[in-house]
Amino acid sequence: MFGTDVLPGLAPGLLVSDETGWAPATTLTDGTRLPELLDSAVRLWGGTPHASAAVAWKAYSYWAALPVVLGWAAARRVPLLDHTAALVHFADRGTLVTLGLRESIPVAVLPSDPLALAGLPQVQVVADERELLTALRATLLDAHLAPMIAAIQGKVRIGARTLLGSVASGIAHGLLRAADGWPGSVVEAIDTLLDALDLTDLVELVPGPNGEPTVQRRTCCLAFTLPTPKVCQGCCIRSA
């Protein structure tokens, strides 16, 4: 959908056939390898512990959500990316973390999808659009991102609203960047997903310079506090 199979935070092709060198994201949610993620952020950007954690989270949650939300938007096929189905490694020193999907990851589809009749063990057929969004939330947010937020809060003092704001912003930005990849309104898609995840109050879509929708955050990712300050597009501080 982005015109390439090489994205800095995702494994090429998404699926990891050889898990050597990879670790399940459970090692982040249980705190075992979370220091590696936070240390990676300090190495790349510096900053205070809580600012580095916030920026690390912004990057991680973007890459984790991207395959899920684009699968839903483009094809109504949702990889059920809980923390057991996601894999991570820190071998690429030029990026914060690389995420991949286990080959066995379940995928939720609608009854009308050809995959529903394929008889594949990893395909889970749900009744309707509402159940598809429920499955998306239960795996991506409740069983992956929320436990990671709790683990991060066990290391640094940072509010859940700040971290969830980055999830909402990442979802909106990801859909806007790939908006030509599926039929229908990207604004409606963003609204539907954020409503399903209870994140609608954390971002707002506003007209850009040419009237195109852009993302306005209502929380700050703290990137402006880094040694080399960054003011993101749609920063709530810049708009204040």
C-alpha positions in Angstrom: 0.0 0.0 0.0 3.0 2.3 0.5 4.5 1.2 -2.8 7.3 -0.8 -1.2 7.9 -3.9 0.9 10.7 -2.2 2.9 9.5 -0.1 5.8 11.9 0.8 8.7 9.8 -0.6 11.5 8.4 -3.8 9.9 9.9 -7.1 8.7 9.9 -7.3 4.9 6.7 -9.2 4.0 5.5 -8.8 7.5 5.6 -12.6 8.3 8.7 -14.0 9.9 9.5 -17.5 8.7 12.6 -18.0 10.8 12.2 -16.7 14.3 15.9 -16.9 15.1 17.0 -13.6 16.7 13.4 -12.6 17.2 11.5 -12.4 20.5 7.7 -12.4 21.1 6.3 -9.1 22.2 5.4 -10.8 25.5 9.0 -10.0 26.5 8.0 -6.3 26.3 4.6 -6.6 28.0 6.1 -8.6 30.8 9.0 -6.0 31.1 11.8 -8.5 30.3 13.1 -6.7 27.2 11.3 -3.4 27.7 14.6 -1.8 28.8 16.1 -2.6 25.4 13.3 -0.6 23.7 13.7 2.3 26.1 17.5 2.2 25.8 17.2 2.1 22.0 15.2 5.4 22.2 17.8 7.0 24.4 20.5 5.9 21.9 18.7 7.4 18.9 17.2 10.5 20.4 18.4 11.1 23.9 16.1 13.0 26.3 14.8 12.4 29.8 13.6 8.8 30.7 9.9 9.7 30.4 10.4 11.7 27.1 12.4 8.8 25.6 9.8 6.4 26.7 7.0 8.5 25.1 8.8 8.8 21.8 9.7 5.0 21.8 6.1 4.3 22.4 5.0 6.5 19.6 7.2 4.6 17.1 6.4 1.2 18.5 2.6 1.6 18.6 2.6 3.0 15.0 4.4 0.0 13.5 2.4 -2.5 15.6 -1.0 -1.0 14.6 -0.2 -0.4 10.9 -0.7 -3.9 9.5 -3.8 -4.3 11.6 -5.6 -1.1 10.7 -4.6 -1.2 7.0 -5.7 -4.8 6.8 -9.1 -3.8 8.2 -9.4 -0.6 6.0 -8.2 -2.2 2.7 -9.7 -5.7 2.8 -11.6 -6.2 6.1 -8.9 -8.8 7.0 -7.6 -8.2 10.5 -4.4 -9.8 11.8 -5.1 -10.6 15.4 -1.9 -9.1 16.7 -1.9 -9.7 20.4 1.5 -9.7 22.2 2.0 -13.5 21.5 1.6 -13.1 17.7 4.0 -10.1 17.4 7.8 -10.6 17.2 10.5 -7.9 17.8 14.2 -7.5 17.4 16.7 -4.7 18.0 19.4 -5.9 15.6 19.0 -2.9 13.2 20.8 -0.1 15.0 19.4 2.5 12.6 15.9 2.1 13.8 14.2 1.8 17.2 12.8 -1.7 16.8 11.7 -4.0 14.1 8.3 -5.8 14.3 7.1 -8.9 12.5 4.2 -11.2 12.6 4.3 -14.9 13.3 3.4 -17.1 10.4 0.7 -18.7 12.5 -1.0 -15.4 13.4 -4.8 -15.7 13.2 -6.7 -13.5 10.8 -10.3 -12.4 11.3 -12.5 -12.1 8.2 -16.1 -11.6 7.3 -18.4 -14.4 6.1 -18.3 -12.9 2.6 -14.5 -13.1 2.3 -13.2 -15.9 0.1 -10.8 -16.8 2.9 -13.9 -17.8 5.0 -14.3 -20.8 2.7 -10.6 -21.7 2.4 -10.5 -24.0 5.5 -7.3 -22.5 6.7 -6.7 -23.1 10.5 -5.6 -19.5 11.2 -8.6 -17.9 9.6 -11.3 -16.9 12.1 -14.7 -16.0 10.6 -16.7 -13.4 12.5 -20.4 -12.6 12.1 -20.3 -9.0 11.0 -18.4 -5.7 10.9 -19.1 -5.1 14.5 -17.5 -8.3 15.6 -14.6 -7.7 13.3 -13.9 -4.4 15.1 -14.4 -6.1 18.5 -11.8 -8.7 17.6 -9.4 -5.9 16.4 -9.7 -4.1 19.7 -9.5 -7.2 21.9 -6.2 -8.2 20.3 -4.4 -5.0 19.3 -5.4 -2.7 22.1 -6.6 -4.9 25.1 -4.1 -7.8 24.7 -1.0 -5.9 23.3 -0.8 -2.2 23.5 -2.6 -1.8 26.9 -0.3 -4.3 28.7 2.7 -2.5 27.2 1.4 0.8 28.5 1.2 -0.7 32.0 4.7 -2.1 31.6 6.1 1.3 30.6 4.3 3.0 33.5 6.1 0.5 35.7 9.4 2.0 34.5 8.7 5.8 34.1 6.0 8.3 35.2 3.9 9.0 32.2 0.2 9.2 31.7 -1.9 6.7 29.8 -3.7 9.5 28.0 -0.4 10.7 26.6 0.5 7.3 25.3 -3.0 6.5 23.9 -2.8 9.9 22.1 0.1 8.5 20.1 -1.9 5.4 19.3 -4.8 7.5 18.0 -2.4 9.8 16.0 -0.5 6.9 14.5 -3.7 5.2 13.3 -5.0 8.4 11.7 -1.6 9.2 10.1 -1.2 5.6 8.8 -4.6 5.6 7.2 -4.1 9.0 5.6 -0.7 8.1 4.2 -2.2 5.0 2.5 -5.6 6.5 1.6 -5.4 5.6 -2.0 -5.1 1.9 -1.2 -8.8 1.1 -0.6 -12.2 2.3 -1.6 -14.4 4.7 0.5 -13.7 7.6 2.8 -10.5 7.7 4.8 -12.1 10.1 7.2 -15.0 7.6 7.9 -12.4 4.8 8.3 -10.4 6.8 10.8 -13.6 7.7 12.7 -14.8 4.1 12.8 -11.6 2.7 14.1 -11.0 5.4 16.7 -14.5 5.0 17.9 -14.1 1.2 18.2 -10.9 1.8 20.3 -12.5 4.6 22.4 -9.8 7.0 21.2 -11.9 9.6 19.4 -11.3 12.4 21.9 -7.5 12.2 21.5 -7.1 13.6 17.9 -9.1 15.7 15.5 -9.1 15.8 11.7 -8.8 19.3 10.5 -8.3 20.8 7.0 -4.7 21.1 5.8 -3.2 23.9 3.5 -5.0 22.4 0.5 -8.2 21.3 2.3 -6.9 17.7 2.8 -7.6 16.2 6.2 -4.7 16.4 8.6 -4.3 15.1 12.2 -4.4 17.5 15.1 -3.3 15.9 18.4 -4.9 16.7 21.8 -2.0 15.3 23.7 1.8 15.7 23.3 4.3 13.0 22.5 7.0 15.0 24.3 9.3 15.0 21.2 9.8 18.8 21.7 11.7 18.1 24.9 14.5 16.0 23.2 18.0 17.4 22.9 17.3 18.0 19.2 13.7 19.2 19.6 11.0 17.9 17.2 7.7 19.6 16.7 5.4 17.2 15.0 2.8 18.1 12.4 -0.4 18.6 14.3 1.4 19.2 17.6 -1.0 20.3 20.3 1.6 22.7 21.7 2.3 24.4 18.3 -1.5 25.0 17.9 -2.0 26.3 21.4 
